Amino acid sequence: MFRRILAVFFVTGTFVPGWDTSSALAQCEQPKLIAGEVSGGDYFGRHIAVHDDRALIGAYGDDHAGSQSGAAYIFHREGEAWIQDAKLTAGDTVGGDQFGYTVSIWNDYALVGAVADQTGGLMCGSAYVFVNSNGTWVQQAKLLAADLGHGDLFGVYVAIEDHHAVVGADSDDTPLYDAGSAYVYVRDDNGTPSNPTDDTWTQQAKLTASDAEETNLFGRSVGISGDYIVVGVYNDNDYGTASGSAYIFRRDDNGTPEDHSDDAWVEQAKLHADDAWATAQFGVGVAICGDYVVIGAHHHDGVGTDSGAAYLFRRDDNGTPANPDDDTWAQQAKLTPADTQANDWFGRFVSISGDDVLVGAYGDDDAGDQSGSAYFFRRDDNGTPEDPSDDTWPEQVKLTASDGAAGDWFGYSVATDGGYALVGAKWDDDAGVDAGSVYVYDVLGGYDCDSNGINDACEVDCNTNGILDVCDIAGSTSEDCDANGVPDECESIGVGFDGDGDIDFSDFSRFQACFTGPGPTALGAGCCLYDFEPDDDVDLDDFAVLHAALSGPL
């Protein structure tokens, strides 16, 4: 029953005897990511994306080809470690392009926006597709809009999934000045689906709002999931100046679901917050996964000026799943943290994966002015998994950096997938002023028995039974006769009483101090560990047991 002691730590937080592990959710902060070449002013982590075991992190301030030429970095996960795979740069990048301003990743494909590229004119922008070919990431295509113009900011936001890529151009002047647009590209595998190196990408559609107005900035944020695209329009004025909106577009396969080349994208819905008001900038951040869309409004004033909010919308097929034409989208939840305050800017970037939503609040002041935070929400089906209409999205855990500092802007960018949360801090100074960093959290559905917000799997479990030591003791799973917070089996004749893995002079000295001789007596502090029999004393019988276990020098 005895195992080697792993470590002894002080556990902080509020512990309540009679703990309930049935619904707790907590997180493990893993080593933060800083690419090997990152230096001051790179803004590494300004935008991040994650899919399965790969992460893509933008660093638009990288100077490899001139000031702010930009770069992006691929990391992959091995176990609990994230390892840098590649640094992505465009073949024709020059200073000022800001390659890496936005990023997206899906399987073996990476999409990187270069919002200030001047190939088609001043600040017209571009986007690049990279593919993983036998472990090496290579540039596959450069995407430009067919009608690209000066100042369009094509690439201000990007998203990729399967055969489609979406690129926002929020300052496009067609049909009106700065009305904005988004472009959809389709991938053709040229009949070799197992060989992605010969893929080609073709512009398939240009998306604009049916009710476009000047300076709406349609396309500032975009997302794609399956047959649906969401486009954020944070400067829409329907409910006052910059109240904001978002549009849903649906793919029409024209009766040929396997042939993407003839797809059309049809505007299906325009979304507003139920409590929309001026300057909220609803739509500044959007994300979509399946039937759910999350939309940020970081200037929402619900709890104070610019406290922020995020909104969950759900698609209802109205009982006709085979006929998407009658689908509707309705607000299901409004997300605001329990401790939100003015100027937290909650909702600038949002992410959704399955039942999980991650929202950044880069203005949070927990570790100093604008140190930042992020919040994790998880869908609760309320016991009716077949009826999503009564779902709720309760807050699960608040993420903050263990080394957070004022001005880091932790939470400016966020991404989540597969139970992992990535949070960017683009003004972190570890690798130089404003070099940036990204924090990784394993946000598990496991136990947090001491309610300190840290998953028990990340804390001390010296007997490796899957229960935190302090909860082992409180729940009587383990004894702690010397009341030092360490289960007795981790301080035993099998592991050494001083935790060094052997029975030696140190242990005999401790035994001598506890020796009482035969007969029940009051044992001194910590001496219960040496009553091996046990018979309420420390005597020669116990000494014989200790001597037989001798394994180190006397």
Sequence and secondary structure as in RCSB ss.txt:
>XXXX:A:sequence
MFRRILAVFFVTGTFVPGWDTSSALAQCEQPKLIAGEVSGGDYFGRHIAVHDDRALIGAYGDDHAGSQSGAAYIF
HREGEAWIQDAKLTAGDTVGGDQFGYTVSIWNDYALVGAVADQTGGLMCGSAYVFVNSNGTWVQQAKLLAADLGH
GDLFGVYVAIEDHHAVVGADSDDTPLYDAGSAYVYVRDDNGTPSNPTDDTWTQQAKLTASDAEETNLFGRSVGIS
GDYIVVGVYNDNDYGTASGSAYIFRRDDNGTPEDHSDDAWVEQAKLHADDAWATAQFGVGVAICGDYVVIGAHHH
DGVGTDSGAAYLFRRDDNGTPANPDDDTWAQQAKLTPADTQANDWFGRFVSISGDDVLVGAYGDDDAGDQSGSAY
FFRRDDNGTPEDPSDDTWPEQVKLTASDGAAGDWFGYSVATDGGYALVGAKWDDDAGVDAGSVYVYDVLGGYDCD
SNGINDACEVDCNTNGILDVCDIAGSTSEDCDANGVPDECESIGVGFDGDGDIDFSDFSRFQACFTGPGPTALGA
GCCLYDFEPDDDVDLDDFAVLHAALSGPL
>XXXX:A:secstr
            S   SS   SS  EEEEEEEE  TT  TT  BTSSEEEETTEEEEEETT  TTSTT BEEEEE
EEETTEEEEEEEE  TT  TT  EEEEEEEETTEEEEEETT  TTSTT BEEEEEEEETTEEEEEEEE  TT  T
T  EEEEEEEETTEEEEEETT  SSSTT BEEEEEEEE TT TT GGG EEEEEEEE  TT  TT  BTSEEEEE
TTEEEEEETT  TTSTT BEEEEEEEE TT TT GGG EEEEEEEE  TT  TT  BTSEEEEETTEEEEEETT 
 SSSTT BEEEEEEEE TT TT GGG EEEEEEEE  TT  TT  EEEEEEEETTEEEEEETT  TTSTT BEEE
EEE B TT TT GGG B  EEEEE  TT  TT  EEEEEEEETTEEEEEETT  TTSTT BEEEEEEEESS  TT
 SSB GGGS  TT SSS HHHHHHTTSS  TT SSS GGGSSTTT TTSSSS  HHHHHHHHHH   SS     T
TGGGG  S SSS  HHHHHHHHHT  S  
